[in-house]
Amino acid sequence: MWPIKEYEKQIIYILLGLLVLFFPFFNANHFILAFMFLMTSILLSVVSPDSSVFRFFARESDIRAGKLVGIIQLFMTMAILLIISLIVGVDSAGVNKFPIFIIGAAFAITTFGDGIADIIHIIEKEKKQNPDDRQSSHKVYSAKSSIVFLIAGSVFALISGVWISGFTLYVPVGMLIFLSVIGALTGALLESMTKDEDNIVIPFGSAMVMWLFYMFGYNVDTLYLMKVLLFSFVLGYLSYRARVADVSAMLSATLLGVVIIISSDINWFFILLAFFLLGSMFTRYKYNFKMAYGIAQGKGGVRGYKNVFSNSLAALALALSYGIFPSHGQVLMAAYLGSVATACGDTLASEIGETYKGEPRMITTFTKARPGTDGAVSILGEGASLFGASVIALLAFVLIPIDLSLVFTVIAGGFIGTNIDSVLGATLQQKGYLTNNGVNLLATISGAVISGLLYYGLVV
């Protein structure tokens, strides 16, 4: 009987998505008032967990909280998005800069995408052998549910976008398809990263990403988009199946692939992919040895979204900038390659350097340190860093191609960026001001800046 009740709740939640049908016929003020009224009504009314209203609407997170948190969060987030739309205002032609079709698409992604994906979660729980696991209120994240989220979210976001824009403003179909896919992909990624705040982070995150690409006028050929999406997802899925990435990392890699390929070139993504492959391979290099010393990568070397984005966020921003500001293309390319070279050099320095038979030394004081200590360096690690940065630079020389001056600036940026990572690890990370992911992000930004400045200095 329990699974049937859960299916019914998800269907009710999915049907809330039909509210997008009314979006073209009322202005933002009306919807703000409506969402605020509904949210306030639920907050002011005492809905007991034993009441029929609670049993009718409560989803997994509501059951854990003992109150109707999900619907309140959804209505509140939609009201905030609509308020932002009003604040942003209209352009000189009278067109809203943050159009309502994007908000409607985000609402559809949340209700249809997340709701249908949750049905997959329920099915996955039913397959569990342990009765306690079947009764657990926690989601079972899987590649299958993420695929369903992506497909359902994209389809219903597109339908909503076509419906709303058809009554409000003209938007090319190609742009609507691209925005729907990128919004649903963002929503699926956020769904895999969160536990109880789906109704806040999914609509807000997907709306902001769609708005970003809308503002820059991205209108991608649909067939090309589908090829890029399929290519990126297959690579991410293979990483997931090979147990070098979890679901969140699989979706992160897919999002990176789509955005980087569309903004720049597929060879840019191949270079980033080379870093991930090298990193995964050397993570398992002498893994038992590193485990014995307690310095091995956790979860058997499986990477999550934090690792993916901390090493690739700078590269993603630079690839986007390359597509938006083509006149600065060479400098941005140098910076992009410098960030990837830093990520690769740092990963190899850590994974290979930790196997150094001697005692490493702190980069700040040169005193001896235990292997695996944040900020400790060795001859082996420095050599691995130089090797990692060189691989990225030489791969770019073959694939893009780049000139020799850019090769040396990328190697220099990657090597210096890796040592900046060590300095940050020995100082801010050891004192608790930064996590390893924060150090990685700042180091890749540093490597990008150094490579960009070096190349700019050579050509000016």
N, C-alpha and C positions, 0 to 999 in steps of 0.2 A: 504493500500500500504506500510505503514511503516514497519510492521512486515516482509513482503517479502524481503525488502531491507536488513534488519538486518540478516535474514537467509542467504542471498546470501553472505554477508560479512564474516559470520562465516564459511561458506563452503569454501570460498577462503582461509581463514586463516588455516583451517584444511588441505587443499590441500598442503600448504607449507610443511607439515610434510612429504610429499613424497620425499623431498630432502634427507631423510635418505637412500634412495635406492642407492645414489651415494657414501655414506660414505666408503664402502669397497674398492672402486676403485681409490681413491685419498688419498694422505697423508695429514697430518695435516696442513702443510705449504700451500697447495693449498686451503684448506677450509678457513684458516685464511685470505688469500688474497681475496678470493671470498666474505666472509662475510664483511670484511673491505671495499671492493670496493662497495658492495651494500649499506652498511650503509653510506659511504661517498657520494655516488651518490644522495641518498635521502636528506642528510643534505645540500649538495651544491645546489641542485635544489630547486627552490622556488615552492613548491606545495601548491597552494591556496586551502582553504577549499571549494571553489566553483568549483574547477577543477574536471574533470572526473577521474583523477588518485586518488585524495583524496577520492572521493565518492566510488571508487572501493575498496580501501584498508582500509579505516578508520573504526575502531571499536569504542566501547563506549568511552574508554579513549582518543582516538584520537580526537573524536568529542568535548569532553570537553576541550582538550588542543588546538584544532584548528590546529593541525599538526600531521604528521604520527609518533607519538612517539613510538607506540607499535612495529612496525617492526624494527625501529632503535634499540630499547632496546633488542629485540630478537637477531638480528644479532650481536650486540655488546657483549652480554652475551655469545653467542656461540663462538665468536672469543676469548674471555677471557678464556673460558674453554679449548679450543684447545691450547692456549698459555701455560696454566698451564700444560697440558699434555706433551708438548714439554719440559718444564722446569723440570718436574719430571723425564723424561727420561725413560730408560729401566733398567731392572735388569740384573744380570750376565748371564741369559739365553737369553738375547736379547728381552724379552717381555716387552712391555710398562707397567709401573707401574700404569698409569692412562689410561686404554685402551679406544679406540675410541667408542667401543660399548656402554659404559656407557654414553658418551656424546650424541650419537645417540638416546639412550633410553630416556634421559632427554629431548631431542628435540621433540621426539614423545609424551611424557607425556604432554609437554606444548602445542603443536599444536593440537593433537587429543583430549587429555583429557580436556584441558581448552576450546577448541573450541566447543566440543560437549556439555560440561557443560553449556557454554554460551547460547546455543540453548535452554536448559532447562530454563535458566534465562529469556529468551525472552518469552517463553511460560507462565512462572509464571507471568510476567508483563502483558501479554494479559488478564489474568484472573482477574486483579485488577478492582474493581468497579469504582474507581476514574479515569477519563480520564487523569488527570495530572500525576497520578502514572504510567499509561500505557506508557506515553510519556517520563517519566523520564529516564535519561541515567545511573542511578545507578543500580547496580546488585541487584537481589533479592536472597539472600542466603537461601538455603533450604537443608534439608537432602536429598531430591530427587536429586538435582543437584550434591551434593557431592558423592552420590552413583554412579551416571552416570560417574562422573570424575574418581572415583576409578576404575570402571570396564573398561571404555574406555582407561584410561591411562595405566592400567596393561596390557591389551590385546595388545595394539599397542607398548608398550615398549618391551614386550616379542617378538613380531614379529620382531621389529627392532633389538633387541639384537641377536636373532637367525640368522637373515639375515647378520648382520655385523660380528658377531663372526664366522659364518660359513666360511667367506673368510679370516679372520685375525688370530684368535687364538681359540683354543678349550676351551670352558667353559661348565661345566656340566649343563644339562637342569634344574636340581633342583636349582642350584644357579641362573640361569637366571630367573626362575620363582620367586624365593624369592626376588631378586634385583628389578624385575619389580613391584612386589606388594608393597614393602617397598618404592620404589621411587614414585609410583603413590599415595600411602597413604600420603607421605610427601608433594607431589604436591597439593593434595586436601586440606590438612590442610593449606598450605601456601596460596592457592587461597581464602580460607575463611577468612584469616587474612589480606589480602591486598586489596587495592582499584584500584590503577592505575599502580602498578609496577609488574603485573603478569609476564610479559615477562622477568623480571630480577630475581625475587625471586624464581619462580617456576623452571625454568631450572637449576639455580645455586644451589638451595637448594636440589632438588631431585638428581642432579648429585653428590653432596658432600656426601649425605647420602648413595647412592648406592656405591660410591667409598669406604667409610668407611667400609661397610660390606664386600665388595669385598676384601679389603686389609686384613681383618681378616679371610677370607676364609669361610664365612658362606654358608653352603650348607644344607638347611633344607628339610626334606622329604615333598613333595608337599601336600600329603593328610593331614599330621599333620599341615602344614602351613595353609591350607584352614580351618581346624577345629578351629585353634587358631584365625584366622582372623574373622571368622563368630562369634565365641564366644565373642571376644572383641568388635566387631562392634555392636552386638545385645545389649550388656550391655550399650555401649555408646548411642545407639539409644533410649533405654528405658529411660535413663537419660534425653535425649533431649525431649522425649514425655512427661515425668513427669515434664518438665519445671524446672529442676535443672541444666541444661547445655544448652548452645547454640550450634550452628553448629560447631564452632571452638573447643569448649570443647569436643564435641562428637568425633570429629576426633582425638583430642589430646589423649583422653582416649583410643581410638582404637589403636593408634600408641604405646602408653605406654604398652598396653596389649600385643600386638604382640611381641615387643622387649623384654619385661621383661620375658614373658613366655618362649620364645625361648632361651633366654640367661641363664635363671636360672630354674625356676619351676613354675607351675601354682599356687602353694600355696603362692609364693612370691606376685603374682598379687592379690590373694584373700586378703592378708593382706593390700595391698595398697587400694584395693577396699573397705575394711572395713572402712578405714579412710574417703574416699569420702562419703560413706553412712552415717557415723556418723556426718560428717561435714554438709552434706545436711539436715539431720534430725534436728540437733541443730541450724542450721541457721534459721529455721522456728520456733524454740522454743521461745514462747512469742514474736512473730514477731511484733504484733501490739504495744506491750509495747515499744519495741526498736524503732519502727517507730515514736512513740510519742515523744521520746527523740532525734530523728534524728541520731540514731546510728545503724540503721538496715542495713544489706547488701543491696546494690543497686540492681535494676532490679528484685525485688521480690525474691532475693536469687539465681537467675540464674547465674551460673559460666561461665566464658570464658576461653580461652586458657591461658591467663596470670596467672590466679589463679591456673589452673591445673599444668602448668610448674613450677611456682615459688615454689609450694609445692612438686613437684615430680621430678624435674630435677636432684637433687642429688641422689635420689633413682634409677632413670633411668641409670645414669652413673655408679653407683655401681653394678647394675644388669648386665650391659654390662661387667664391669670389672670382675665380677664373672665368666662369660662365657669364658672370654679371659685368665684369670689368676686363674685357679682352685686350684693351690697350695696354694693360699692365701684365700681360700673360706670361712673359719670360721670368719676371721677378717672382710672380706668384707660383710658377712652376718650380723655381729653385727653392722657394720656401716650402712648398708641398713635399718635394723630394727630401729636403732637410728634416722635416718632421718625421717622415717614414723611416729615414736612415737612423734617426735618433731612437725611434721605437725599436727598430731591429737591432741596432747596436746595443741598446740597454738590455733587451731581452736575452741576447746571446751572451753578453757580459755576465749577466746574473746566472743563467742556466749552465754555462760552461765554466765560468770563473769559480762557482761554488765547488767544483770538483778539484780545485787546486790543492796539491798535496802539502804545500807549505802553509805558512800563516799569512793571511792578507793583512794589509795595513789600512788604517783609516785615512781617507783622502785629505782630511783637514789637519791631522796632527802627525801622521805617519807612524803612529804607535800600532803595535800588533793587535789584531782583533780576531775574534772567533769567526770562522767561515759562515757566511749568511748574514753577518751584521750589516745593518743599513749604513751605507757610506763606506764600507770596506772594499778595497780594490786590490788587485793582484796583477802580475805580469800576464798571466793567462787570460784574465778577464779583460784587460786592456787590449790584448791582441784579438780576442773574440769580438770586442766592440768595434775595432777597426775593420775586422773582417765583415761584420754585419752591415756596417755603413757602406763599405766598398761594394758588397753584393747589390745593394739597392742602387747605388750610383751606376755600376756597370750594366745592370739590367735596364735602367733608364736610357743609357747610352745605346743599347741595342734596340729597345722597343720604341722609343719616342721619335727619333733619336735626339740626343743633346750633344753639345760640343764639349771638348775636353776641359775647358775652363769651368763649365758647370759641373762636370764630374768631380773635379777637385773641391769645388765649393760645397757640394753635397756631402762628400766624405768628411770634410772639415767640420761642417755643421753637425753631422751625425755623431762624430767622435767627441766634439766639444759638448754637444747636448747630452751625451751619455755621461760625461764627467760632471756636468751640472746636476744631473740626476743624482749622482753619488754625493755631491756636496749637499744637496737638499735633503738627501736621506740621512746624512751624518748630522745635520743640524735640525731643521724644522720637523722632519719625520721622527727622529729620536726623541725630541722634546714634546711630541704629541700634537704639534700644530698642523701637520699634514698626514694623510694616510698614504699608502703606497700608490693608490690611484691618483691622488692629488699630485704627488711627486712626478708620476709619469706624464700627467697632463702638462704641468709646467715645464718639464724637460723637453717634451716634443714641441711646445711653443717656442722654447729657447732655441732648439735646433733649427726650427723654421726661420726664426728671426735672423740667426747667424748666417744661414745659407743665403737668405734673401739679401741681407746687407752686403755680404761678400760678393755676390754676383752683381749687385747694383754698383758696387765700387769698381768692379772690373770693367763694366760696360759703359760707365759714365766718364 
